[in-house]
Every structure is written in C-alpha cells, then in structure tokens.
Amino acid sequence: MEIAGSVGSILSHKGSAVWSIAPNSMVFDAIQLMADKNVGALPVVDKGELVGIISERDYTRQVSLKGKSSKDTPVREIMTQELVTANSADTVSECMRVMTESRIRHLPVTEGKKMIGLISLGDLVKWTISAQAATIDALEEYITGGYDAIRASRP
C-alpha cells in the first residue's frame, strides 16, 4: 500500500524545530540534551552546515561499551559522518524504505547543505497510521452513505 504524503507535509504538521549539537561538544552534553528533549538523536551542525548525526546507539556502542568517558569524548569522535538524508519532496514510503534498508531511525531533511528538519521512524509510522485511519473513515462514510442512498430510493 502506497502511503500518500511527503516529508514536507510531515514537517509542516510537526514543525521543523530541531535541536542540534556542535562537533566539539562533549558526548555527555549530547546525551543530556537528548534526555532533556526526549529525542533519540541529534544532528551535528558546524557553522550552519550538517556534518553528522549522533544517536543513543552511537553512544552505547562507541562510548559506553568501549569504556570511554562521555565527559572527555567529543561528539565528532563518535558521530555518524556518512549521512543518509531526505528532501521535502520525498514520499513517506520512500523514506520508510530508505530508513529500513539503511537501518536508521532518524533522517535529516535537507535543502542543499542546509538542514530544514529531522524526521524519525516514529514520525513516519504516526503519519501512516493517520493516513490509514482517514482512509478507513472515508470508506465507512462512503459505504454507509451509499447504503442509505440505495435504501432511500426503494419504494
């Protein structure tokens, strides 16, 4: 089933506010910001340009499991630098496919090198559920309306 909608639609609905962190910040500060904002990843931005992303997964695999100190490790040492991104015209279905194949849960949305938002797998699932609920409601209304119209036209 193809889910209607684009990344731009999701961003206009949820907003494009994104918390980010600098590459020279310490991992502890990134984890603290993620906890405070209840997010699982932060884009890493340097002089207005998206240069990476840091996630809870990066922290557990590259700091916690390796016995490093989050207060002494800069974000740039553990951030993901090879980014998968989307643009506002990309479809929900395409983003779900890309995120599944890439095994990622957060997708920066960019225009050129400028980040304009961030969508999560949760955002895509929420959008899909809303779209399916709207379709079900429309079908129920159509079926009910069609039934009443046929019934009313009988003698």
LOKE-149981 format. One line per 3 residues: number of its first residue (from 1); their letters; for each residue x, y negated, z negated of N, C-alpha, C, O. Coordinates in nm, 4 decimals. Layout:
NUM) a) X/Y/Z/X/Y/Z/X/Y/Z/X/Y/Z  ...;
//
This chain:
1) mei) 0.0841/0.1176/0.0000/0.0000/0.0000/0.0000/0.0885/-0.1237/0.0000/0.1768/-0.1380/-0.0845  0.0646/-0.2109/0.0931/0.1401/-0.3359/0.1027/0.0772/-0.4388/0.0090/-0.0427/-0.4657/0.0177  0.1561/-0.4953/-0.0788/0.1070/-0.5958/-0.1727/0.1263/-0.7338/-0.1099/0.2371/-0.7707/-0.0710;
4) ags) 0.0180/-0.8083/-0.1009/0.0246/-0.9426/-0.0441/0.0941/-1.0364/-0.1422/0.0885/-1.0182/-0.2638  0.1579/-1.1345/-0.0868/0.2206/-1.2353/-0.1700/0.3690/-1.2451/-0.1436/0.4328/-1.1519/-0.0947  0.4210/-1.3595/-0.1772/0.5632/-1.3849/-0.1564/0.6275/-1.4269/-0.2879/0.5598/-1.4562/-0.3864;
7) vgs) 0.7572/-1.4286/-0.2861/0.8329/-1.4740/-0.4027/0.7952/-1.6179/-0.4365/0.7854/-1.6546/-0.5536  0.7743/-1.6986/-0.3336/0.7333/-1.8372/-0.3552/0.6022/-1.8465/-0.4313/0.5861/-1.9332/-0.5172  0.5079/-1.7572/-0.3999/0.3790/-1.7543/-0.4704/0.3994/-1.7207/-0.6181/0.3381/-1.7817/-0.7057;
10) ils) 0.4847/-1.6249/-0.6439/0.5119/-1.5859/-0.7829/0.5746/-1.7030/-0.8582/0.5334/-1.7343/-0.9699  0.6738/-1.7674/-0.7973/0.7401/-1.8799/-0.8642/0.6443/-1.9957/-0.8887/0.6524/-2.0623/-0.9919  0.5530/-2.0203/-0.7936/0.4596/-2.1309/-0.8146/0.3607/-2.0970/-0.9261/0.3090/-2.1866/-0.9928;
13) hkg) 0.3346/-1.9688/-0.9460/0.2436/-1.9262/-1.0518/0.3129/-1.9244/-1.1884/0.2586/-1.9743/-1.2869  0.4331/-1.8666/-1.1932/0.5017/-1.8523/-1.3222/0.5900/-1.9715/-1.3560/0.6271/-1.9906/-1.4718  0.6236/-2.0511/-1.2561/0.7144/-2.1626/-1.2768/0.8561/-2.1222/-1.2402/0.8892/-2.0038/-1.2351;
16) sav) 0.9374/-2.2202/-1.2154/1.0733/-2.1901/-1.1716/1.1784/-2.2237/-1.2767/1.2979/-2.2239/-1.2474  1.1345/-2.2518/-1.3979/1.2308/-2.2807/-1.5053/1.3141/-2.1564/-1.5339/1.2605/-2.0478/-1.5556  1.4446/-2.1738/-1.5338/1.5358/-2.0626/-1.5571/1.6446/-2.1075/-1.6526/1.7042/-2.2138/-1.6350;
19) wsi) 1.6701/-2.0262/-1.7536/1.7814/-2.0530/-1.8436/1.9048/-1.9908/-1.7808/1.8979/-1.8824/-1.7229  2.0163/-2.0587/-1.7923/2.1402/-2.0071/-1.7348/2.2545/-2.0331/-1.8317/2.2381/-2.0980/-1.9351  2.3699/-1.9808/-1.7952/2.4885/-1.9959/-1.8807/2.6095/-2.0180/-1.7910/2.6096/-1.9775/-1.6748;
22) apn) 2.7112/-2.0816/-1.8445/2.8345/-2.1082/-1.7707/2.9288/-1.9880/-1.7812/2.9245/-1.9145/-1.8798  3.0125/-1.9682/-1.6818/3.1027/-1.8521/-1.6828/3.2061/-1.8545/-1.7956/3.2545/-1.7490/-1.8365  3.2404/-1.9725/-1.8460/3.3387/-1.9814/-1.9534/3.2768/-1.9708/-2.0926/3.3486/-1.9702/-2.1926;
25) smv) 3.1448/-1.9624/-2.0996/3.0780/-1.9423/-2.2282/3.1113/-1.8025/-2.2799/3.1446/-1.7127/-2.2027  3.1019/-1.7862/-2.4091/3.1279/-1.6552/-2.4674/3.0035/-1.5655/-2.4535/2.8902/-1.6136/-2.4530  3.0274/-1.4371/-2.4425/2.9193/-1.3395/-2.4277/2.8214/-1.3504/-2.5444/2.7006/-1.3364/-2.5252;
28) fda) 2.8719/-1.3751/-2.6638/2.7843/-1.3906/-2.7806/2.6784/-1.4981/-2.7556/2.5612/-1.4792/-2.7884  2.7197/-1.6103/-2.6976/2.6266/-1.7197/-2.6694/2.5224/-1.6776/-2.5664/2.4059/-1.7165/-2.5754  2.5643/-1.5989/-2.4697/2.4705/-1.5493/-2.3677/2.3684/-1.4551/-2.4304/2.2490/-1.4647/-2.4019;
31) iql) 2.4147/-1.3650/-2.5149/2.3244/-1.2700/-2.5810/2.2295/-1.3448/-2.6749/2.1112/-1.3120/-2.6834  2.2817/-1.4449/-2.7447/2.1979/-1.5261/-2.8337/2.0897/-1.5993/-2.7545/1.9742/-1.6029/-2.7970  2.1255/-1.6573/-2.6404/2.0291/-1.7279/-2.5561/1.9237/-1.6310/-2.5013/1.8050/-1.6637/-2.4981;
34) mad) 1.9666/-1.5130/-2.4586/1.8708/-1.4115/-2.4106/1.7721/-1.3745/-2.5206/1.6521/-1.3620/-2.4957  1.8227/-1.3570/-2.6413/1.7357/-1.3220/-2.7538/1.6391/-1.4367/-2.7854/1.5200/-1.4138/-2.8066  1.6902/-1.5587/-2.7884/1.6073/-1.6760/-2.8198/1.4966/-1.6963/-2.7158/1.3845/-1.7330/-2.7509;
37) knv) 1.5272/-1.6729/-2.5907/1.4320/-1.6967/-2.4815/1.3550/-1.5710/-2.4415/1.2685/-1.5756/-2.3541  1.3871/-1.4587/-2.5058/1.3217/-1.3307/-2.4778/1.3320/-1.2908/-2.3303/1.2330/-1.2552/-2.2665  1.4544/-1.2980/-2.2786/1.4823/-1.2578/-2.1402/1.5928/-1.1530/-2.1411/1.6696/-1.1429/-2.2367;
40) gal) 1.5998/-1.0759/-2.0342/1.6968/-0.9675/-2.0267/1.8206/-0.9992/-1.9464/1.9137/-0.9188/-1.9412  1.8233/-1.1164/-1.8831/1.9392/-1.1536/-1.8017/1.9446/-1.3046/-1.7868/1.8434/-1.3737/-1.7989  2.0639/-1.3538/-1.7605/2.0843/-1.4970/-1.7374/2.1681/-1.5162/-1.6116/2.2714/-1.4513/-1.5955;
43) pvv) 2.1251/-1.6035/-1.5240/2.2119/-1.6413/-1.4123/2.3334/-1.7145/-1.4677/2.3231/-1.7879/-1.5659  2.4465/-1.6944/-1.4051/2.5693/-1.7634/-1.4439/2.5924/-1.8720/-1.3391/2.6096/-1.8438/-1.2205  2.5922/-1.9963/-1.3857/2.5989/-2.1103/-1.2951/2.7218/-2.1939/-1.3280/2.7471/-2.2273/-1.4438;
46) dkg) 2.7977/-2.2270/-1.2240/2.9173/-2.3094/-1.2387/2.9060/-2.4285/-1.1445/2.8998/-2.4110/-1.0228  2.9032/-2.5490/-1.1997/2.8921/-2.6735/-1.1221/2.7721/-2.6683/-1.0273/2.7816/-2.7092/-0.9116  2.6597/-2.6179/-1.0772/2.5368/-2.6139/-0.9994/2.5256/-2.4981/-0.9018/2.4241/-2.4848/-0.8334;
49) elv) 2.6279/-2.4142/-0.8943/2.6273/-2.3019/-0.7997/2.6148/-2.1693/-0.8734/2.6823/-2.1463/-0.9738  2.5280/-2.0826/-0.8230/2.5105/-1.9492/-0.8794/2.6343/-1.8659/-0.8491/2.6688/-1.8452/-0.7327  2.7018/-1.8178/-0.9548/2.8252/-1.7416/-0.9347/2.8159/-1.5989/-0.9887/2.9060/-1.5180/-0.9664;
52) gii) 2.7072/-1.5680/-1.0596/2.6926/-1.4340/-1.1151/2.5651/-1.4222/-1.1955/2.4829/-1.5137/-1.2002  2.5510/-1.3073/-1.2585/2.4390/-1.2835/-1.3487/2.4895/-1.1941/-1.4610/2.5694/-1.1034/-1.4380  2.4432/-1.2199/-1.5812/2.4797/-1.1361/-1.6952/2.3505/-1.0804/-1.7547/2.2527/-1.1523/-1.7755;
55) ser) 2.3538/-0.9510/-1.7810/2.2352/-0.8847/-1.8350/2.2701/-0.8127/-1.9646/2.3868/-0.7967/-2.0003  2.1650/-0.7702/-2.0333/2.1854/-0.6901/-2.1542/2.2630/-0.5630/-2.1201/2.3437/-0.5153/-2.1999  2.2379/-0.5093/-2.0021/2.3092/-0.3891/-1.9570/2.4584/-0.4168/-1.9443/2.5403/-0.3340/-1.9844;
58) dyt) 2.4952/-0.5336/-1.8884/2.6369/-0.5706/-1.8784/2.7009/-0.5737/-2.0167/2.8119/-0.5244/-2.0365  2.6286/-0.6324/-2.1119/2.6801/-0.6415/-2.2487/2.7037/-0.5031/-2.3085/2.8116/-0.4753/-2.3609  2.6032/-0.4168/-2.3006/2.6188/-0.2863/-2.3660/2.7286/-0.2034/-2.3012/2.8029/-0.1337/-2.3705;
61) rqv) 2.7393/-0.2102/-2.1700/2.8378/-0.1261/-2.1005/2.9792/-0.1822/-2.1019/3.0763/-0.1065/-2.1035  2.9913/-0.3150/-2.1014/3.1246/-0.3735/-2.0861/3.1801/-0.4414/-2.2111/3.2974/-0.4784/-2.2153  3.0966/-0.4574/-2.3113/3.1461/-0.5170/-2.4363/3.1269/-0.4180/-2.5499/3.2238/-0.3718/-2.6100;
64) slk) 3.0041/-0.3863/-2.5786/2.9713/-0.3013/-2.6930/3.0388/-0.1640/-2.6838/3.1057/-0.1214/-2.7779  3.0215/-0.0960/-2.5726/3.0786/0.0396/-2.5595/3.2312/0.0406/-2.5495/3.2943/0.1423/-2.5783  3.2905/-0.0710/-2.5093/3.4360/-0.0775/-2.4951/3.5032/-0.1393/-2.6169/3.6245/-0.1598/-2.6180;
67) gks) 3.4231/-0.1692/-2.7204/3.4798/-0.2204/-2.8450/3.5320/-0.3620/-2.8374/3.6115/-0.4029/-2.9220  3.4889/-0.4384/-2.7374/3.5310/-0.5777/-2.7268/3.4476/-0.6635/-2.8220/3.3432/-0.6209/-2.8714  3.4950/-0.7821/-2.8457/3.4217/-0.8772/-2.9294/3.3422/-0.9717/-2.8400/3.3971/-1.0342/-2.7493;
70) skd) 3.2119/-0.9812/-2.8669/3.1277/-1.0710/-2.7870/3.1633/-1.2174/-2.8123/3.1346/-1.3032/-2.7288  3.2251/-1.2463/-2.9261/3.2632/-1.3841/-2.9576/3.3950/-1.4240/-2.8915/3.4271/-1.5425/-2.8830  3.4717/-1.3243/-2.8445/3.6017/-1.3524/-2.7819/3.6049/-1.3190/-2.6330/3.7086/-1.3347/-2.5687;
73) tpv) 3.4940/-1.2738/-2.5781/3.4906/-1.2339/-2.4375/3.4084/-1.3348/-2.3576/3.2905/-1.3559/-2.3862  3.4709/-1.3973/-2.2571/3.3952/-1.4918/-2.1749/3.2993/-1.4183/-2.0793/3.3258/-1.3064/-2.0353  3.1899/-1.4839/-2.0501/3.0880/-1.4288/-1.9616/3.1492/-1.3867/-1.8276/3.1128/-1.2822/-1.7737;
76) rei) 3.2412/-1.4662/-1.7735/3.2995/-1.4371/-1.6415/3.3658/-1.3000/-1.6346/3.3776/-1.2425/-1.5264  3.4102/-1.2461/-1.7512/3.4760/-1.1153/-1.7521/3.3792/-0.9987/-1.7338/3.4201/-0.8913/-1.6897  3.2531/-1.0177/-1.7665/3.1604/-0.9046/-1.7592/3.0416/-0.9278/-1.6659/2.9634/-0.8358/-1.6418;
79) mtq) 3.0269/-1.0500/-1.6128/2.9112/-1.0789/-1.5282/2.9178/-1.0008/-1.3970/3.0256/-0.9648/-1.3497  2.8029/-0.9763/-1.3409/2.7945/-0.9161/-1.2081/2.8171/-1.0277/-1.1079/2.7463/-1.1283/-1.1087  2.9163/-1.0095/-1.0214/2.9503/-1.1143/-0.9255/2.8932/-1.0877/-0.7864/2.8674/-1.1809/-0.7103;
82) elv) 2.8739/-0.9609/-0.7539/2.8165/-0.9259/-0.6235/2.6653/-0.9299/-0.6373/2.6021/-0.8317/-0.6763  2.6085/-1.0452/-0.6045/2.4676/-1.0686/-0.6299/2.3765/-1.0229/-0.5168/2.4087/-1.0344/-0.3985  2.2634/-0.9713/-0.5574/2.1526/-0.9456/-0.4666/2.0552/-1.0581/-0.4949/2.0178/-1.0797/-0.6102;
85) tan) 2.0134/-1.1302/-0.3919/1.9228/-1.2427/-0.4114/1.8022/-1.2306/-0.3190/1.7991/-1.1480/-0.2278  1.7043/-1.3145/-0.3450/1.5849/-1.3235/-0.2613/1.5665/-1.4691/-0.2219/1.6298/-1.5587/-0.2778  1.4788/-1.4910/-0.1250/1.4386/-1.6287/-0.0958/1.2879/-1.6375/-0.1107/1.2206/-1.5349/-0.1215;
88) sad) 1.2347/-1.7572/-0.1115/1.0934/-1.7759/-0.1440/0.9981/-1.7128/-0.0429/0.8815/-1.6900/-0.0753  1.0444/-1.6842/0.0782/0.9576/-1.6230/0.1798/0.9537/-1.4704/0.1699/0.8684/-1.4076/0.2326  1.0437/-1.4097/0.0931/1.0459/-1.2636/0.0809/0.9158/-1.2139/0.0179/0.8572/-1.2801/-0.0678;
91) tvs) 0.8724/-1.0969/0.0620/0.7476/-1.0403/0.0108/0.7718/-0.9658/-0.1200/0.8839/-0.9265/-0.1523  0.6631/-0.9478/-0.1936/0.6679/-0.8722/-0.3179/0.7162/-0.7302/-0.2896/0.8021/-0.6779/-0.3606  0.6612/-0.6685/-0.1864/0.7000/-0.5306/-0.1526/0.8482/-0.5199/-0.1195/0.9157/-0.4267/-0.1633;
94) ecm) 0.8986/-0.6158/-0.0420/1.0397/-0.6139/-0.0059/1.1276/-0.6282/-0.1299/1.2283/-0.5587/-0.1432  1.0901/-0.7173/-0.2196/1.1689/-0.7370/-0.3423/1.1668/-0.6112/-0.4294/1.2689/-0.5741/-0.4874  1.0518/-0.5463/-0.4386/1.0437/-0.4226/-0.5169/1.1352/-0.3153/-0.4564/1.2031/-0.2424/-0.5287;
97) rvm) 1.1360/-0.3068/-0.3241/1.2219/-0.2092/-0.2573/1.3689/-0.2394/-0.2847/1.4455/-0.1502/-0.3213  1.4076/-0.3646/-0.2669/1.5471/-0.4049/-0.2872/1.5902/-0.3810/-0.4316/1.6993/-0.3295/-0.4563  1.5057/-0.4181/-0.5260/1.5409/-0.4015/-0.6669/1.5517/-0.2537/-0.7036/1.6402/-0.2150/-0.7800;
100) tes) 1.4630/-0.1716/-0.6501/1.4684/-0.0277/-0.6777/1.5950/0.0338/-0.6187/1.6653/0.1091/-0.6861  1.6235/0.0014/-0.4928/1.7430/0.0561/-0.4275/1.8719/0.0073/-0.4929/1.9691/0.0823/-0.5025  1.8729/-0.1161/-0.5373/1.9929/-0.1742/-0.5983/2.0035/-0.1446/-0.7471/2.1053/-0.1740/-0.8099;
103) rir) 1.8975/-0.0862/-0.8037/1.8921/-0.0523/-0.9454/1.9153/-0.1756/-1.0333/1.9953/-0.1743/-1.1269  1.8418/-0.2827/-0.9990/1.8496/-0.4065/-1.0765/1.7097/-0.4454/-1.1237/1.6097/-0.4026/-1.0661  1.7039/-0.5259/-1.2277/1.5752/-0.5674/-1.2829/1.5510/-0.7174/-1.2733/1.4436/-0.7655/-1.3094;
106) hlp) 1.6501/-0.7911/-1.2250/1.6387/-0.9366/-1.2135/1.6942/-0.9804/-1.0791/1.8001/-0.9349/-1.0359  1.6207/-1.0698/-1.0138/1.6567/-1.1121/-0.8791/1.6559/-1.2649/-0.8718/1.5498/-1.3271/-0.8768  1.7749/-1.3253/-0.8599/1.7781/-1.4707/-0.8428/1.7158/-1.5080/-0.7080/1.7351/-1.4392/-0.6078;
109) vte) 1.6416/-1.6173/-0.7079/1.5809/-1.6675/-0.5851/1.6599/-1.7910/-0.5454/1.6747/-1.8848/-0.6238  1.7105/-1.7898/-0.4226/1.7993/-1.8974/-0.3791/1.7512/-1.9610/-0.2491/1.6786/-1.9011/-0.1698  1.7947/-2.0836/-0.2317/1.7866/-2.1556/-0.1041/1.9290/-2.1990/-0.0766/1.9797/-2.2917/-0.1397;
112) gkk) 1.9930/-2.1327/0.0167/2.1356/-2.1561/0.0379/2.2103/-2.1059/-0.0842/2.1918/-1.9912/-0.1250  2.2935/-2.1890/-0.1425/2.3664/-2.1506/-0.2635/2.2982/-2.2005/-0.3901/2.3460/-2.1757/-0.5008  2.1859/-2.2713/-0.3735/2.1152/-2.3262/-0.4888/2.0098/-2.2272/-0.5376/1.9287/-2.1770/-0.4598;
115) mig) 2.0125/-2.2003/-0.6680/1.9132/-2.1122/-0.7280/1.7875/-2.1925/-0.7569/1.7941/-2.2989/-0.8184  1.6720/-2.1412/-0.7122/1.5456/-2.2110/-0.7351/1.4536/-2.1355/-0.8315/1.3462/-2.1842/-0.8667  1.4961/-2.0175/-0.8733/1.4158/-1.9407/-0.9671/1.4751/-1.8028/-0.9898/1.5789/-1.7677/-0.9338;
118) lis) 1.4077/-1.7264/-1.0723/1.4501/-1.5908/-1.1045/1.3239/-1.5079/-1.1243/1.2336/-1.5475/-1.1980  1.3182/-1.3932/-1.0583/1.2044/-1.3039/-1.0791/1.2557/-1.1724/-1.1367/1.3671/-1.1281/-1.1089  1.1711/-1.1131/-1.2166/1.2065/-0.9851/-1.2774/1.1173/-0.8764/-1.2197/1.0154/-0.9045/-1.1566;
121) lgd) 1.1566/-0.7542/-1.2420/1.0737/-0.6420/-1.2005/0.9377/-0.6521/-1.2697/0.8352/-0.6176/-1.2109  0.9370/-0.6988/-1.3932/0.8124/-0.7196/-1.4665/0.7214/-0.8208/-1.3975/0.5998/-0.8023/-1.3933  0.7804/-0.9287/-1.3428/0.7012/-1.0271/-1.2684/0.6347/-0.9627/-1.1467/0.5181/-0.9893/-1.1172;
124) lvk) 0.7098/-0.8779/-1.0768/0.6571/-0.8115/-0.9575/0.5464/-0.7123/-0.9929/0.4458/-0.7030/-0.9226  0.5654/-0.6393/-1.1010/0.4628/-0.5439/-1.1451/0.3367/-0.6193/-1.1867/0.2257/-0.5795/-1.1514  0.3537/-0.7271/-1.2611/0.2392/-0.8082/-1.3044/0.1631/-0.8626/-1.1830/0.0400/-0.8594/-1.1810;
127) wti) 0.2346/-0.9119/-1.0830/0.1731/-0.9641/-0.9610/0.0967/-0.8523/-0.8882/-0.0152/-0.8730/-0.8412  0.1579/-0.7353/-0.8797/0.0958/-0.6214/-0.8123/-0.0329/-0.5797/-0.8829/-0.1340/-0.5537/-0.8176  -0.0295/-0.5733/-1.0139/-0.1490/-0.5358/-1.0908/-0.2598/-0.6390/-1.0691/-0.3760/-0.6022/-1.0525;
130) saq) -0.2249/-0.7676/-1.0692/-0.3241/-0.8730/-1.0450/-0.3837/-0.8604/-0.9054/-0.5047/-0.8744/-0.8874  -0.2989/-0.8341/-0.8073/-0.3468/-0.8200/-0.6695/-0.4399/-0.7000/-0.6567/-0.5428/-0.7077/-0.5895  -0.4043/-0.5900/-0.7207/-0.4898/-0.4707/-0.7154/-0.6222/-0.4952/-0.7872/-0.7268/-0.4508/-0.7398;
133) aat) -0.6196/-0.5642/-0.8996/-0.7430/-0.5946/-0.9725/-0.8336/-0.6845/-0.8888/-0.9551/-0.6653/-0.8872  -0.7756/-0.7824/-0.8192/-0.8545/-0.8714/-0.7332/-0.9166/-0.7934/-0.6176/-1.0311/-0.8186/-0.5799  -0.8420/-0.6997/-0.5619/-0.8942/-0.6168/-0.4533/-1.0095/-0.5297/-0.5023/-1.1119/-0.5177/-0.4351;
136) ida) -0.9926/-0.4700/-0.6179/-1.0988/-0.3862/-0.6761/-1.2238/-0.4699/-0.7023/-1.3348/-0.4269/-0.6708  -1.2065/-0.5884/-0.7593/-1.3208/-0.6766/-0.7848/-1.3920/-0.7128/-0.6555/-1.5149/-0.7108/-0.6495  -1.3151/-0.7459/-0.5516/-1.3755/-0.7825/-0.4227/-1.4502/-0.6646/-0.3617/-1.5590/-0.6815/-0.3065;
139) lee) -1.3927/-0.5463/-0.3714/-1.4589/-0.4263/-0.3175/-1.5863/-0.3945/-0.3946/-1.6881/-0.3592/-0.3351  -1.5809/-0.4068/-0.5255/-1.7007/-0.3813/-0.6063/-1.8111/-0.4814/-0.5718/-1.9282/-0.4448/-0.5612  -1.7729/-0.6066/-0.5547/-1.8709/-0.7090/-0.5180/-1.9294/-0.6800/-0.3800/-2.0501/-0.6922/-0.3591;
142) yit) -1.8437/-0.6420/-0.2868/-1.8890/-0.6095/-0.1516/-1.9847/-0.4903/-0.1530/-2.0913/-0.4936/-0.0914  -1.9450/-0.3859/-0.2238/-2.0289/-0.2649/-0.2297/-2.1605/-0.2954/-0.2986/-2.2661/-0.2551/-0.2499  -2.1565/-0.3641/-0.4081/-2.2783/-0.3982/-0.4809/-2.3665/-0.4914/-0.3986/-2.4876/-0.4711/-0.3903;
145) ggy) -2.3070/-0.5923/-0.3383/-2.3818/-0.6860/-0.2541/-2.4416/-0.6170/-0.1340/-2.5563/-0.6437/-0.0981  -2.3665/-0.5291/-0.0713/-2.4154/-0.4547/0.0449/-2.5302/-0.3630/0.0076/-2.6268/-0.3495/0.0827  -2.5195/-0.2999/-0.1089/-2.6252/-0.2094/-0.1536/-2.7516/-0.2859/-0.1815/-2.8599/-0.2438/-0.1410;
148) dai) -2.7397/-0.3996/-0.2510/-2.8588/-0.4803/-0.2815/-2.9232/-0.5331/-0.1552/-3.0458/-0.5392/-0.1461  -2.8408/-0.5723/-0.0551/-2.8962/-0.6259/0.0690/-2.9752/-0.5191/0.1440/-3.0817/-0.5481/0.1985  -2.9239/-0.3954/0.1474/-2.9943/-0.2863/0.2151/-3.1234/-0.2533/0.1408/-3.2284/-0.2346/0.2024;
151) ras) -3.1153/-0.2466/0.0137/-3.2306/-0.2133/-0.0701/-3.3405/-0.3189/-0.0565/-3.4588/-0.2861/-0.0471  -3.3000/-0.4455/-0.0557/-3.3958/-0.5557/-0.0460/-3.4638/-0.5587/0.0904/-3.5765/-0.6070/0.1019  -3.3964/-0.5074/0.1950/-3.4556/-0.5132/0.3297/-3.5525/-0.3997/0.3560/-3.6219/-0.4014/0.4576;
154) rp) -3.5596/-0.3019/0.2684/-3.6535/-0.1891/0.2861/-3.7919/-0.2277/0.2382/-3.8064/-0.3059/0.1442  -3.8959/-0.1715/0.3043/-4.0327/-0.2023/0.2601/-4.0707/-0.1369/0.1296/-4.1828/-0.1549/0.0819;
//
